[in-house]
Amino acid sequence: MTKIFYDHLVVREEVTVELDKYSLAREEKEELIQLVDETLHHQILNTILTHLPKEKHREFLEKFHKAPHDESLLEYIKDFEEEIIKTAKKIKSDLLSEIKTSSRGH
Amino acid sequence: MGKQLNSESLRNRLKLRSFASEQKLLSSHVAAAQFFKEKQLRPGKIREHATRLLTSGILAGSLFLSAPTLLPSPSATPTERAVSLALPLQLNQQIKSALKFVLPEQIQPLNSDQETKISQILEQIYGLKAVASLENNKLNTDYGRMGAEQHLPRYPGDTAEAHGELIEKGITPGLGGWGYVADVETEKYYVAVQTLYLPDWKQRTQYYVDWYKFRRVVVVNPANGKVMVAAVADAGPADWTGKHFGGSPEVMAYLGINYGMQNHPVVLFFLDDPEKKIPLGPIEYNVKTGNPVLINKA
């Protein structure tokens, strides 16, 4: 999986483990994981941009676009990593609820 | 395993969530919305963008992939096994995304630049040394349509039933291009290639017969990113079929191309593995490191 610099803050495995309990075709599972990943990216970026001073936004986004994996980007989020972790946990919890809601007989 | 999920309902709900979260991001940060518009990139697709950077060589020499996870041991917990099982899907996705930016629109023989990039992608992600040309040998195409073949006889009197799997696909009435395919794995994961259309086939028949006999190849389905190692065990299909390769029932099934007209595009390269360390069959982890993902820090 191509790494994004904030991946270590986002424990997405619980969601994939939950999906793995169901009889899903590989393509179906792949699509669902893709949608989970997109939602996480939106929310994480929202959190970053909310807490990062506005004057830093352009600089951060340019570097992020050029090298999404670059660990030096962590410098931009070091003061609010906990917020990102909290956001990721909340999204993960919501997504797990969605999966459980969609299981038949629930 | 085997619990039921209303995947259609879940997919719709997740799509709504993804859309809503994207709208929230873009409406809350107008300058960022403008930035992503300039770059023609949707923020949720950042991982695909990172993969594109990888294939374009911008990240060459400084690949950063996720931390390795060991293949599950017999004593692995269900969670560990499930995590490792999830990762091949992500590798498939990575291959699929990467090939999208390399393959031509038309199904046709690849140019050398495309071949080089695909070789690099397969080596970086799966540790496979797969090449379009090996020992100065090259097929008439390396990106073409693969059609369905039947089981091949492994010994006199062999039957489809004796093959155990995909019996309904039947068995060829005659032998494959190289006779009986005695090895079970070779027959299971065989492909047919158009050796008969090599430009100097008639002049160098014996050389090609020997060289291509059970020659191991890497087959990739670009539609889903699935990769496998197969062995050449038959010649064909004929030109008039419009197909360029044939796949055994197991090859077609694993690659997910055993539906419809069964003439789906695949990439087929030679496997450069002189010591035959890599087994035939599906490839779902990095064969060099034994891990589902590769780390290669600059």
Interface residues (C-beta under 8 A of the other chain):
Chain A: M1 T2 K3 I4 D7 H8 E13 T16 V17 L19 D20 K21 Y22 S23 L24 R26 E27 E28 K29 E30 E31 L32 I33 Q34 L35 V36 D37 E38 T39 H41 H42 Q43 L45 N46 L49 T50 K54 H57 R58 L61 E62 F64 H65 A67 P68 H69 D70 E71 D94 L95 E98 I99 T101 S102 S103 R104 G105
Chain B: M1 G2 K3 Q4 L5 N6 S7 S9 L10 R11 R13 L14 K15 R17 S18 S21 E22 K24 L25 S28 H29 A31 A32 F35 K39 L41 P43 G44 K45 I46 R47 H49 A50 T51 L53 L54 L59 F64 L65 S66 A67 T79 A82 V83 L85 A86 L87 L89 Q90 L91 N92 Q93 Q94 N224 G256 V293
